[in-house]
Amino acid sequence: MKKVFAFIAVVLLTACGTELPQVQPSSYETLEITRSDIVFPMKFSAKMKGQEDVTIMPQVSGQLMQICVREGELVKKGTVMFVIDSRNAQLELEAAEANLLAAQASESSALLEYDGNKNLFAKGIISQFLLDNSKNAYDRAKAASAQAKAAADRARVNLSFCTITAPVTGYIGSIDVTVGTQVGPGTYLTMVSGNANMYAEFSINESFLENRITMSNNKTLNDFPNVTFVMKNGTEYPLKGRITSVSGTVDRVTGTIACKATFPNPEGVLYSGIQGTLVIPLAEHDVIVIPQAAVVRLQDKSLVYKVLADSTAGATQVKTESIGNGKDVAVLSGLEVGDRIVTVGANNVRDGERVIFGN
């Protein structure tokens, strides 16, 4: 009976001229799809390193007598940094030089004897055997003299190793030793970071290299754009850098390729160990770009609502990629030029809903 009464009520309303409520289409901002040329600011985590970072270790053993530099100090190439006790090295040099003098004297005596025997042999006074013996004695004395000279040179070098100087101009790193420490080859003293130019070390994945930084078509590193370094606090380093190295091998564990970008550092603003973001502005041509707000995330899917021919909204799955500006995305698949999509308010659209658009 309830169904009958309901039917009669509808008939009466219609007979009286009362119209049923109509579904009103909703108004949304829309966008017609086109292609354009854009610049992708591709971002990578990076760490700065001086082009001439040199680890300082002694080459001789001894007690550390002086530390002539401070951590963080800027030093010029050749500046004395550490002094090791040189007394033993000095004594070894003096002994080596004395042995050299003795060897040279023996060589001179052997030469005089050999020259004298040559004259005597020419007059027939001595035999060939005696002449040959004197020549052999001279050759042995000459070899001994050469060995003594080499020993003296080695002792002189060892003495010079007791005074450690800066191999490059740069900043002193941490110093983990104190005066009086017994040091030797393998003892870490400090590091000198030559930072007139700095490396920003970063890694890219293999697919990125294949898709964007390809070396085909005779393209070289010089063809790539200048890059930017952004510090952790968001400050952008004012001078641009260049990509100067792309490793020829892929790391088996991480699947990445090691790269370096070189930045000039005339004011010494950059230090080894600074971390930040390397930005590579890569140009892309004929790309479909849409507002990020037009993309509706549904679990693992990305959807946009196309305005169909009958003015209804139809959900379409798309594949997108960020272009780094925080508001737009590039569409890799799912849309074509000429399509119209809902932009502002896309999260409120229902599949099949009639829409009004004017944009």
Residue frames relative to the residue before (quaternion, step in Angstrom):
aa qw qx qy qz dx dy dz
M 1.0000 0.0000 0.0000 0.0000 0.00 0.00 0.00
K 0.6203 0.5582 -0.3574 0.4194 3.62 1.00 -0.75
K 0.6456 0.5210 -0.3248 0.4542 3.57 0.98 -0.82
V 0.6339 0.5282 -0.3288 0.4594 3.61 1.03 -0.78
F 0.6593 0.5088 -0.3079 0.4600 3.57 0.89 -0.95
A 0.6487 0.5176 -0.3239 0.4543 3.56 0.96 -0.81
F 0.6482 0.5177 -0.3196 0.4580 3.57 0.98 -0.79
I 0.6439 0.5166 -0.3203 0.4647 3.59 1.01 -0.89
A 0.6436 0.5326 -0.3363 0.4348 3.59 0.97 -0.80
V 0.6479 0.5105 -0.3240 0.4634 3.56 0.96 -0.79
V 0.6433 0.5243 -0.3217 0.4559 3.60 0.99 -0.85
L 0.6565 0.5169 -0.3128 0.4515 3.58 0.95 -0.90
L 0.6527 0.5114 -0.3229 0.4563 3.57 0.95 -0.85
T 0.6568 0.5027 -0.3145 0.4658 3.55 0.98 -0.81
A 0.6565 0.5201 -0.3133 0.4477 3.55 0.98 -0.84
C 0.6830 0.4813 -0.2893 0.4671 3.56 1.06 -0.68
G 0.5735 -0.6222 0.3743 0.3793 3.60 1.23 0.01
T 0.4725 0.6666 -0.4527 0.3569 3.62 1.22 0.19
E 0.2846 -0.7776 0.5396 0.1522 3.64 -0.76 1.09
L 0.4792 -0.6541 0.5063 0.2935 3.55 -1.12 0.76
P 0.5677 -0.5970 0.4270 0.3728 3.65 -1.06 0.61
Q 0.2910 -0.7594 0.5636 0.1453 3.56 -1.01 0.90
V 0.4810 -0.6405 0.5111 0.3117 3.59 -1.17 0.67
Q 0.2417 -0.7889 0.5538 0.1121 3.56 -0.65 1.17
P 0.4364 -0.6854 0.5070 0.2877 3.63 -0.89 0.88
S 0.3978 -0.7128 0.5286 0.2329 3.57 -1.11 0.72
S 0.3780 -0.7217 0.5396 0.2124 3.56 -1.19 0.66
Y 0.0242 0.7916 -0.6075 0.0615 3.56 -0.88 1.05
E 0.4783 -0.6135 0.5298 0.3379 3.53 -1.28 0.41
T 0.0832 -0.8100 0.5805 0.0082 3.54 -0.90 0.94
L 0.2170 -0.7637 0.5977 0.1119 3.54 -1.34 0.27
E 0.3052 -0.7265 0.5832 0.1972 3.56 -0.96 0.89
I 0.4525 -0.7284 0.4570 0.2364 3.56 -0.81 1.09
T 0.0452 0.7578 -0.6489 0.0516 3.55 -1.01 0.98
R 0.3973 -0.6758 0.5516 0.2849 3.54 -1.30 0.03
S 0.0030 -0.8009 0.5981 -0.0283 3.58 -1.10 0.67
D 0.4776 -0.6215 0.5322 0.3199 3.54 -1.38 0.17
I 0.0039 -0.8095 0.5855 -0.0440 3.57 -0.83 0.99
V 0.3493 -0.6887 0.5852 0.2475 3.53 -1.38 0.09
F 0.2470 -0.7594 0.5893 0.1223 3.56 -0.76 1.11
P 0.2060 -0.7474 0.6104 0.1625 3.64 -0.72 0.93
M 0.1133 -0.8152 0.5666 0.0385 3.59 0.05 1.28
K 0.1698 -0.8244 0.5389 0.0324 3.57 -0.77 1.10
F 0.0235 -0.7907 0.6108 -0.0344 3.53 -1.03 0.93
S 0.4879 -0.6250 0.5163 0.3237 3.56 -1.10 0.69
A 0.0156 -0.8151 0.5771 -0.0479 3.57 -0.87 0.97
K 0.1687 -0.7599 0.6201 0.0982 3.53 -1.30 0.48
M 0.3921 -0.7422 0.5013 0.2102 3.54 -0.86 1.00
K 0.0314 0.7682 -0.6385 0.0339 3.52 -1.18 0.73
G 0.4923 -0.6617 0.4772 0.3035 3.56 -0.96 0.85
Q 0.5365 -0.6323 0.4449 0.3383 3.57 -1.02 0.73
E 0.7774 0.2351 -0.1338 0.5679 3.58 1.16 -0.54
D 0.1386 0.7799 -0.5891 0.1600 3.57 0.65 1.10
V 0.0227 -0.8250 0.5625 -0.0490 3.58 -0.43 1.23
T 0.3134 -0.7330 0.5772 0.1768 3.56 -0.82 1.05
I 0.2499 -0.7844 0.5558 0.1154 3.58 -0.81 1.04
M 0.1135 0.7630 -0.6254 0.1175 3.57 -0.75 1.17
P 0.5183 -0.6359 0.4612 0.3380 3.62 -1.04 0.67
Q 0.3067 -0.7332 0.5715 0.2044 3.55 -1.25 0.43
V 0.7246 0.2774 -0.2186 0.5918 3.56 1.34 0.04
S 0.4578 -0.6702 0.5114 0.2822 3.56 -1.25 0.41
G 0.3457 0.7278 -0.5477 0.2255 3.53 -1.16 0.64
Q 0.6018 -0.5496 0.4334 0.3846 3.52 -1.32 0.03
L 0.4312 -0.6944 0.5162 0.2557 3.56 -0.97 0.94
M 0.2020 -0.8288 0.5169 0.0716 3.56 -0.50 1.22
Q 0.8137 0.0398 0.0104 0.5798 3.61 1.01 -0.79
I 0.1314 -0.7127 0.6798 0.1124 3.52 -1.28 0.64
C 0.1645 -0.8605 0.4811 0.0314 3.55 -0.27 1.31
V 0.7223 0.3712 -0.2368 0.5333 3.62 1.25 0.02
R 0.3387 -0.7195 0.5684 0.2110 3.55 -1.35 0.28
E 0.6105 -0.5441 0.4230 0.3903 3.53 -1.20 0.51
G 0.8106 0.2513 -0.2016 0.4890 3.57 -0.95 0.93
E 0.5158 0.6567 -0.4134 0.3630 3.59 1.27 -0.13
L 0.3744 -0.6897 0.5718 0.2391 3.56 -1.12 0.74
V 0.0260 -0.8080 0.5882 -0.0220 3.59 -0.70 1.07
K 0.4355 -0.6748 0.5353 0.2617 3.52 -1.23 0.58
K 0.6214 -0.5201 0.4180 0.4107 3.55 -1.20 0.43
G 0.7761 0.3125 -0.2520 0.4864 3.59 -0.88 0.98
T 0.4798 0.6641 -0.4460 0.3604 3.61 1.25 -0.12
V 0.4526 -0.6735 0.5089 0.2875 3.59 -0.97 0.87
M 0.1694 -0.8152 0.5511 0.0550 3.57 -0.76 1.10
F 0.8030 -0.0003 0.0544 0.5934 3.58 0.85 -1.02
V 0.1476 -0.7602 0.6255 0.0952 3.55 -1.20 0.62
I 0.1869 -0.7714 0.6040 0.0721 3.56 -0.82 1.11
D 0.6314 -0.5369 0.3991 0.3923 3.58 -1.12 0.69
S 0.1521 -0.8442 0.5132 0.0301 3.57 -0.50 1.22
R 0.3922 0.7584 -0.4682 0.2275 3.61 1.21 0.01
N 0.6707 0.4783 -0.3103 0.4745 3.60 0.88 -0.86
A 0.6512 0.5147 -0.3172 0.4587 3.55 0.96 -0.85
Q 0.6348 0.5247 -0.3299 0.4615 3.60 1.05 -0.74
L 0.6555 0.5042 -0.3097 0.4693 3.59 0.98 -0.85
E 0.6419 0.5182 -0.3237 0.4633 3.58 1.01 -0.80
L 0.6389 0.5148 -0.3284 0.4680 3.57 1.04 -0.73
E 0.6567 0.5080 -0.3202 0.4562 3.60 0.90 -0.87
A 0.6539 0.5005 -0.3176 0.4701 3.59 0.99 -0.80
A 0.6537 0.5109 -0.3144 0.4613 3.57 0.98 -0.82
E 0.6564 0.5025 -0.3184 0.4639 3.59 0.97 -0.78
A 0.6261 0.5219 -0.3337 0.4735 3.61 1.09 -0.69
N 0.6467 0.5056 -0.3160 0.4757 3.58 0.98 -0.82
L 0.6256 0.5376 -0.3372 0.4538 3.55 1.07 -0.70
L 0.6431 0.5161 -0.3250 0.4630 3.60 0.95 -0.85
A 0.6583 0.5023 -0.3121 0.4658 3.58 0.98 -0.86
A 0.6588 0.5078 -0.3099 0.4605 3.58 0.94 -0.83
Q 0.6527 0.5088 -0.3158 0.4640 3.57 1.00 -0.80
A 0.6285 0.5224 -0.3318 0.4711 3.58 1.08 -0.73
S 0.6458 0.5087 -0.3156 0.4739 3.60 0.96 -0.82
E 0.6323 0.5285 -0.3290 0.4612 3.56 1.04 -0.79
S 0.6540 0.5103 -0.3152 0.4611 3.60 0.96 -0.84
S 0.6520 0.5069 -0.3160 0.4671 3.61 0.98 -0.85
A 0.6580 0.5065 -0.3109 0.4624 3.57 0.95 -0.85
L 0.6403 0.5187 -0.3299 0.4605 3.58 1.04 -0.72
L 0.6377 0.5263 -0.3283 0.4566 3.60 0.99 -0.84
E 0.6622 0.5025 -0.3061 0.4639 3.56 0.97 -0.89
Y 0.6566 0.5130 -0.3136 0.4554 3.57 0.95 -0.85
D 0.6516 0.5041 -0.3190 0.4685 3.60 0.94 -0.88
G 0.6512 0.5158 -0.3194 0.4560 3.63 0.98 -0.84
N 0.6666 0.5025 -0.2997 0.4619 3.58 0.96 -0.84
K 0.5988 0.5499 -0.3729 0.4472 3.58 1.09 -0.58
N 0.6480 0.5054 -0.3130 0.4762 3.63 1.02 -0.78
L 0.6634 0.4992 -0.3023 0.4683 3.56 0.98 -0.89
F 0.6450 0.5147 -0.3308 0.4578 3.58 1.00 -0.78
A 0.6332 0.5414 -0.3310 0.4431 3.57 1.05 -0.79
K 0.7010 0.4376 -0.2580 0.5006 3.63 1.14 -0.62
G 0.5094 -0.6794 0.3962 0.3493 3.55 1.33 -0.03
I 0.4239 0.7262 -0.4496 0.3013 3.55 1.25 0.33
I 0.7859 0.1830 -0.1076 0.5808 3.64 1.01 -0.78
S 0.5514 -0.6279 0.4469 0.3192 3.51 -1.30 0.37
Q 0.6763 -0.4661 0.3872 0.4189 3.53 -1.39 0.17
F 0.6019 0.5862 -0.3469 0.4169 3.57 1.07 -0.77
L 0.6852 0.4733 -0.2826 0.4760 3.60 0.88 -0.90
L 0.6234 0.5310 -0.3374 0.4643 3.57 1.06 -0.72
D 0.6705 0.4952 -0.3007 0.4634 3.58 0.91 -0.91
N 0.6254 0.5386 -0.3391 0.4514 3.59 1.01 -0.75
S 0.6730 0.4875 -0.3026 0.4667 3.58 0.92 -0.85
K 0.6250 0.5193 -0.3423 0.4717 3.59 1.09 -0.65
N 0.6528 0.5068 -0.3196 0.4635 3.59 0.93 -0.82
A 0.6293 0.5284 -0.3313 0.4638 3.57 1.01 -0.78
Y 0.6480 0.5054 -0.3190 0.4722 3.57 1.00 -0.81
D 0.6476 0.5181 -0.3268 0.4532 3.62 0.93 -0.85
R 0.6473 0.5068 -0.3218 0.4696 3.60 1.01 -0.81
A 0.6551 0.5075 -0.3130 0.4641 3.59 0.95 -0.83
K 0.6413 0.5168 -0.3236 0.4657 3.57 1.03 -0.78
A 0.6505 0.5028 -0.3172 0.4727 3.61 0.98 -0.81
A 0.6428 0.5212 -0.3199 0.4613 3.59 0.98 -0.84
S 0.6338 0.5283 -0.3233 0.4633 3.56 1.06 -0.76
A 0.6462 0.5125 -0.3159 0.4691 3.58 1.01 -0.83
Q 0.6453 0.5130 -0.3191 0.4675 3.59 0.99 -0.80
A 0.6521 0.5129 -0.3119 0.4631 3.57 0.97 -0.84
K 0.6306 0.5220 -0.3308 0.4696 3.58 1.05 -0.75
A 0.6479 0.5122 -0.3203 0.4640 3.60 0.96 -0.86
A 0.6443 0.5170 -0.3220 0.4624 3.59 1.00 -0.82
A 0.6514 0.5053 -0.3138 0.4710 3.59 1.00 -0.80
D 0.6414 0.5134 -0.3243 0.4688 3.60 0.98 -0.80
R 0.6503 0.5132 -0.3128 0.4646 3.58 0.97 -0.85
A 0.6512 0.5046 -0.3130 0.4726 3.58 0.97 -0.80
R 0.6299 0.5315 -0.3245 0.4641 3.57 1.07 -0.76
V 0.6489 0.5056 -0.3100 0.4767 3.59 1.01 -0.85
N 0.6483 0.5214 -0.3185 0.4543 3.59 0.95 -0.87
L 0.6281 0.5207 -0.3334 0.4725 3.55 1.06 -0.71
S 0.6512 0.5107 -0.3196 0.4615 3.59 0.98 -0.79
F 0.6153 0.5637 -0.3438 0.4307 3.59 1.14 -0.65
C 0.5663 0.6054 -0.3878 0.4029 3.58 1.19 -0.33
T 0.6998 0.3270 -0.2413 0.5875 3.57 1.26 -0.31
I 0.1450 -0.8141 0.5611 0.0378 3.58 -0.42 1.27
T 0.1024 -0.8070 0.5814 0.0143 3.56 -0.70 1.13
A 0.6131 -0.5560 0.4173 0.3753 3.56 -1.26 0.42
P 0.3476 -0.7656 0.5003 0.2067 3.61 -0.67 1.03
V 0.7763 0.1228 -0.0729 0.6140 3.59 1.26 -0.45
T 0.5256 -0.5722 0.5041 0.3771 3.54 -1.31 0.17
G 0.3657 0.7306 -0.5107 0.2677 3.58 -0.77 0.98
Y 0.6177 -0.5509 0.4249 0.3666 3.52 -1.35 -0.21
I 0.4596 -0.6805 0.5078 0.2604 3.53 -1.09 0.83
G 0.3420 -0.7312 0.5556 0.1992 3.57 -0.98 0.89
S 0.7667 -0.3156 0.2464 0.5018 3.56 -1.20 -0.45
I 0.2218 -0.7501 0.6114 0.1199 3.57 -1.14 0.75
D 0.1382 -0.8487 0.5101 0.0197 3.54 -0.38 1.29
V 0.6469 0.4718 -0.3305 0.4997 3.62 1.23 0.31
T 0.2501 -0.7470 0.5949 0.1600 3.55 -1.30 0.31
V 0.6511 -0.4878 0.3967 0.4251 3.54 -1.29 0.31
G 0.7394 0.3653 -0.2939 0.4832 3.56 -0.89 0.97
T 0.5221 0.6356 -0.4133 0.3906 3.59 1.26 -0.27
Q 0.3737 -0.6871 0.5726 0.2456 3.57 -1.05 0.79
V 0.0335 -0.8189 0.5718 -0.0359 3.56 -0.56 1.18
G 0.0162 0.7876 -0.6158 0.0147 3.51 -1.33 0.27
P 0.7340 -0.3676 0.2850 0.4949 3.59 -1.23 -0.03
G 0.7469 0.3375 -0.2732 0.5037 3.57 -0.76 1.06
T 0.5807 0.5589 -0.3879 0.4471 3.61 1.23 -0.24
Y 0.3252 -0.7455 0.5491 0.1921 3.59 -0.72 1.08
L 0.1848 -0.7927 0.5742 0.0877 3.56 -0.74 1.06
T 0.7223 -0.3071 0.2389 0.5717 3.58 0.79 -1.03
M 0.3480 -0.6891 0.5729 0.2753 3.53 -1.31 -0.31
V 0.2139 -0.7357 0.6253 0.1480 3.55 -1.11 0.71
S 0.1759 -0.7947 0.5771 0.0669 3.54 -0.64 1.16
G 0.1883 -0.7785 0.5924 0.0865 3.54 -0.40 1.26
N 0.0112 0.8782 -0.4729 0.0712 3.55 0.00 1.30
A 0.2220 0.7556 -0.5778 0.2143 3.60 0.96 0.74
N 0.7475 0.0666 -0.0637 0.6578 3.53 1.25 -0.63
M 0.2046 -0.7959 0.5643 0.0792 3.55 -1.03 0.83
Y 0.3262 -0.6963 0.6030 0.2124 3.51 -1.28 0.61
A 0.1692 -0.7076 0.6715 0.1404 3.55 -1.10 0.78
E 0.1582 -0.8091 0.5629 0.0593 3.56 -0.37 1.25
F 0.1233 0.7842 -0.5959 0.1212 3.59 -0.80 1.02
S 0.3130 -0.7438 0.5625 0.1800 3.55 -1.29 0.28
I 0.1435 -0.7606 0.6270 0.0884 3.54 -1.15 0.70
N 0.4724 -0.6638 0.4810 0.3237 3.57 -1.11 0.56
E 0.6897 -0.5234 0.3209 0.3839 3.52 -1.23 0.54
S 0.6624 0.5168 -0.3183 0.4391 3.60 0.93 -0.86
F 0.6149 0.5393 -0.3526 0.4547 3.58 1.06 -0.69
L 0.6395 0.5252 -0.3241 0.4584 3.56 0.98 -0.84
E 0.6793 0.4975 -0.2968 0.4505 3.56 0.91 -0.92
N 0.7389 0.4469 -0.2361 0.4456 3.57 0.95 -0.90
R 0.8390 0.2220 -0.0781 0.4906 3.57 0.92 -0.82
I 0.7775 0.2416 -0.1633 0.5571 3.62 0.85 -0.80
T 0.1801 0.7983 -0.5494 0.1682 3.56 0.61 1.13
M 0.3694 -0.7462 0.5161 0.2010 3.56 -1.01 0.77
S 0.4097 0.7158 -0.4734 0.3092 3.57 1.25 0.29
N 0.7786 0.3365 -0.2558 0.4637 3.55 -1.35 0.15
N 0.6104 -0.6043 0.3323 0.3897 3.56 1.11 0.80
K 0.3621 0.7323 -0.4998 0.2878 3.58 1.14 0.53
T 0.1424 -0.7996 0.5803 0.0602 3.58 -0.89 0.92
L 0.7075 -0.4500 0.3273 0.4357 3.55 -1.30 0.16
N 0.6193 0.5655 -0.3443 0.4220 3.59 1.10 -0.65
D 0.6215 0.5598 -0.3427 0.4276 3.59 1.22 -0.38
F 0.6028 0.5768 -0.3687 0.4099 3.59 1.18 -0.32
P 0.5728 -0.6315 0.3986 0.3381 3.59 -1.10 0.65
N 0.6354 -0.4861 0.4268 0.4217 3.51 -1.35 0.20
V 0.2567 -0.7699 0.5681 0.1368 3.57 -1.09 0.70
T 0.3300 -0.7417 0.5629 0.1551 3.53 -1.30 0.50
F 0.2129 -0.7506 0.6096 0.1401 3.56 -1.15 0.68
V 0.1110 -0.7828 0.6117 0.0261 3.56 -0.82 1.10
M 0.3689 -0.7458 0.5140 0.2083 3.56 -0.70 1.10
K 0.7104 -0.4925 0.3028 0.4014 3.56 -1.28 0.37
N 0.6797 0.4770 -0.2971 0.4713 3.58 1.10 -0.59
G 0.6194 -0.5785 0.3309 0.4150 3.58 1.28 0.17
T 0.5109 0.6455 -0.4212 0.3806 3.59 1.27 -0.09
E 0.2950 -0.7571 0.5595 0.1634 3.57 -0.86 0.97
Y 0.4250 -0.6882 0.5253 0.2643 3.57 -0.79 1.04
P 0.4725 -0.7481 0.3837 0.2644 3.62 -0.60 1.10
L 0.7119 0.4316 -0.2686 0.4846 3.62 1.08 -0.58
K 0.4245 -0.7147 0.5042 0.2340 3.55 -1.00 0.88
G 0.2759 -0.7517 0.5775 0.1593 3.53 -1.26 0.51
R 0.3199 -0.7194 0.5820 0.2035 3.54 -1.38 0.09
I 0.4452 -0.6376 0.5466 0.3107 3.56 -1.09 0.69
T 0.0660 -0.8412 0.5365 -0.0172 3.56 -0.58 1.18
S 0.8039 0.1532 -0.0808 0.5690 3.58 1.21 -0.23
V 0.0245 0.7457 -0.6654 0.0222 3.54 -1.02 0.94
S 0.4178 -0.7331 0.4753 0.2491 3.56 -0.51 1.18
G 0.4386 -0.7161 0.4877 0.2388 3.53 -1.12 0.73
T 0.7177 0.3959 -0.2451 0.5178 3.59 1.28 0.03
V 0.3710 -0.7048 0.5639 0.2182 3.55 -1.26 0.57
D 0.4600 -0.6707 0.5083 0.2832 3.56 -0.90 0.95
R 0.4314 -0.7396 0.4547 0.2451 3.59 -0.63 1.11
V 0.6712 0.5049 -0.2984 0.4533 3.57 1.10 -0.66
T 0.8005 0.3033 -0.1409 0.4974 3.58 0.77 -1.05
G 0.3601 -0.7430 0.4919 0.2762 3.59 1.16 -0.43
T 0.5760 0.5877 -0.3718 0.4296 3.58 1.19 0.49
I 0.3487 -0.7134 0.5754 0.1959 3.51 -1.35 0.35
A 0.3903 -0.7367 0.5077 0.2173 3.57 -0.79 1.04
C 0.0282 -0.7950 0.6053 -0.0278 3.56 -0.95 0.96
K 0.1585 -0.7639 0.6159 0.1097 3.53 -1.32 0.38
A 0.1119 -0.7432 0.6548 0.0802 3.52 -1.19 0.72
T 0.2945 -0.7735 0.5415 0.1475 3.60 -0.90 0.94
F 0.0846 -0.7876 0.6102 0.0124 3.55 -0.92 1.02
P 0.4089 -0.6718 0.5460 0.2888 3.62 -0.95 0.76
N 0.0958 -0.8111 0.5768 0.0123 3.57 -1.02 0.79
P 0.0310 0.8658 -0.4991 0.0165 3.62 0.79 0.99
E 0.7262 0.4184 -0.2451 0.4873 3.60 1.08 -0.64
G 0.4631 -0.7042 0.4358 0.3159 3.60 1.23 -0.01
V 0.2987 0.7788 -0.5019 0.2286 3.59 1.15 0.56
L 0.7267 0.4066 -0.2279 0.5046 3.57 1.02 -0.82
Y 0.1322 -0.7812 0.6079 0.0518 3.55 -1.07 0.83
S 0.5831 -0.5457 0.4555 0.3934 3.54 -1.22 0.41
G 0.7613 0.3586 -0.2791 0.4625 3.56 -0.97 0.91
I 0.5117 0.6309 -0.4372 0.3860 3.61 1.20 -0.27
Q 0.1835 -0.7836 0.5869 0.0885 3.57 -0.93 0.95
G 0.1551 0.7827 -0.5904 0.1217 3.55 -1.14 0.62
T 0.5697 -0.5768 0.4647 0.3559 3.53 -1.23 -0.57
L 0.2393 -0.7428 0.6102 0.1366 3.54 -0.93 0.95
V 0.1421 -0.8010 0.5799 0.0436 3.57 -0.79 1.04
I 0.1017 -0.7796 0.6175 0.0247 3.55 -0.78 1.12
P 0.2110 -0.7860 0.5654 0.1341 3.64 -0.51 1.11
L 0.0258 -0.8298 0.5565 -0.0322 3.57 -0.21 1.28
A 0.3619 -0.7429 0.5268 0.1988 3.56 -0.78 1.04
E 0.0700 -0.7661 0.6384 0.0253 3.55 -1.08 0.89
H 0.2448 -0.7900 0.5520 0.1062 3.56 -0.99 0.88
D 0.8465 0.1276 -0.1186 0.5031 3.57 -1.20 0.72
V 0.3333 0.7420 -0.5026 0.2928 3.55 0.78 1.08
I 0.3530 -0.6919 0.5852 0.2328 3.57 -1.11 0.74
V 0.0301 -0.7984 0.6004 -0.0335 3.57 -0.64 1.16
I 0.0056 -0.7905 0.6118 -0.0281 3.58 -0.88 0.99
P 0.6039 -0.5455 0.4120 0.4098 3.61 -1.19 0.38
Q 0.5538 -0.6150 0.4502 0.3354 3.54 -1.06 0.74
A 0.6115 0.5755 -0.3408 0.4228 3.59 1.14 -0.66
A 0.6147 0.5638 -0.3518 0.4249 3.61 1.18 -0.39
V 0.6496 0.5160 -0.3066 0.4666 3.58 1.24 -0.35
V 0.1771 -0.7727 0.6056 0.0692 3.55 -0.80 1.12
R 0.2555 -0.7729 0.5656 0.1317 3.56 -0.73 1.10
L 0.0269 0.7839 -0.6170 0.0641 3.56 -0.73 1.10
Q 0.7880 -0.1914 0.0473 0.5833 3.52 -0.14 1.39
D 0.8044 -0.2349 0.1771 0.5162 3.61 -0.60 -1.08
K 0.6000 0.5693 -0.3484 0.4411 3.58 1.28 0.24
S 0.2256 -0.7235 0.6325 0.1600 3.52 -1.28 0.52
L 0.0614 -0.8220 0.5658 -0.0209 3.57 -0.65 1.15
V 0.0690 -0.7256 0.6767 0.1044 3.52 -1.32 0.46
Y 0.3690 -0.7173 0.5444 0.2302 3.54 -1.21 0.50
K 0.2063 -0.7712 0.5948 0.0943 3.53 -0.62 1.22
V 0.3795 -0.6743 0.5795 0.2561 3.54 -1.17 0.65
L 0.2706 -0.8016 0.5169 0.1303 3.57 -0.44 1.25
A 0.7386 -0.4365 0.2844 0.4279 3.57 -1.33 0.17
D 0.7154 0.4162 -0.2554 0.4998 3.61 1.10 -0.64
S 0.5479 -0.6570 0.3623 0.3701 3.59 1.27 0.44
T 0.5148 0.5877 -0.4585 0.4235 3.56 1.11 0.59
A 0.4818 -0.6685 0.4914 0.2818 3.55 -1.24 0.52
G 0.0613 -0.7977 0.5998 0.0110 3.54 -0.92 0.94
A 0.3994 -0.7284 0.5065 0.2309 3.58 -0.76 1.08
T 0.0411 -0.7903 0.6111 -0.0190 3.56 -0.92 0.99
Q 0.3618 -0.7333 0.5319 0.2204 3.57 -0.84 0.98
V 0.0619 -0.7992 0.5979 -0.0030 3.57 -0.94 0.94
K 0.2900 -0.6952 0.6218 0.2143 3.50 -1.37 0.31
T 0.0507 -0.8338 0.5490 -0.0295 3.57 -0.64 1.12
E 0.1502 -0.7553 0.6301 0.0997 3.50 -1.39 0.24
S 0.4889 -0.6632 0.4793 0.3023 3.56 -0.94 0.90
I 0.2454 -0.7602 0.5792 0.1623 3.57 -1.10 0.67
G 0.6284 -0.6359 0.2969 0.3356 3.55 1.24 0.41
N 0.6325 0.5476 -0.3617 0.4114 3.62 1.17 -0.03
G 0.5358 -0.6804 0.3734 0.3324 3.58 1.28 0.05
K 0.7722 0.3328 -0.1964 0.5044 3.61 1.20 -0.13
D 0.7700 0.2784 -0.1610 0.5510 3.59 1.18 -0.42
V 0.1585 -0.7546 0.6255 0.1196 3.53 -1.34 0.39
A 0.3998 -0.6659 0.5689 0.2703 3.54 -1.28 0.48
V 0.3082 -0.7435 0.5681 0.1718 3.55 -1.00 0.88
L 0.2443 -0.7971 0.5408 0.1119 3.56 -0.62 1.15
S 0.7907 -0.0727 0.0532 0.6055 3.59 1.15 -0.59
G 0.6482 0.5496 -0.3884 0.3563 3.57 -1.28 0.46
L 0.7767 0.2299 -0.1434 0.5686 3.61 1.20 -0.39
E 0.1818 -0.7641 0.6104 0.1023 3.53 -1.24 0.55
V 0.6351 -0.5085 0.4135 0.4088 3.55 -1.28 0.41
G 0.7446 0.3592 -0.2915 0.4812 3.56 -0.92 0.98
D 0.5305 0.5961 -0.4196 0.4326 3.60 1.20 -0.32
R 0.1954 -0.7459 0.6203 0.1440 3.55 -1.22 0.53
I 0.0805 -0.8136 0.5758 0.0016 3.56 -0.84 1.03
V 0.5066 -0.6054 0.5167 0.3316 3.52 -1.30 0.42
T 0.1971 -0.7877 0.5744 0.1034 3.57 -0.89 0.93
V 0.7958 0.2055 -0.1098 0.5590 3.61 0.12 -1.25
G 0.8046 0.2498 -0.2090 0.4964 3.55 -0.79 1.06
A 0.3317 0.7803 -0.4838 0.2170 3.58 1.26 0.18
N 0.6268 0.5578 -0.3453 0.4204 3.60 1.05 -0.65
N 0.6967 0.4689 -0.2710 0.4704 3.60 1.20 -0.42
V 0.5350 0.6414 -0.4047 0.3721 3.60 1.24 -0.17
R 0.2158 -0.7452 0.6167 0.1335 3.54 -1.16 0.75
D 0.5699 -0.6031 0.4365 0.3477 3.54 -1.06 0.79
G 0.7957 0.2547 -0.2157 0.5055 3.59 -0.78 1.05
E 0.4991 0.6615 -0.4277 0.3611 3.60 1.25 -0.13
R 0.4237 -0.6792 0.5360 0.2682 3.57 -1.05 0.81
V 0.1022 -0.8111 0.5756 0.0206 3.55 -0.90 0.94
I 0.2760 -0.7076 0.6244 0.1824 3.52 -1.28 0.58
F 0.0207 0.7995 -0.5995 0.0313 3.57 -0.88 0.87
G 0.1132 -0.7967 0.5903 0.0637 3.49 -1.19 0.56
N 0.6225 0.5510 -0.3340 0.4442 3.58 1.30 -0.20
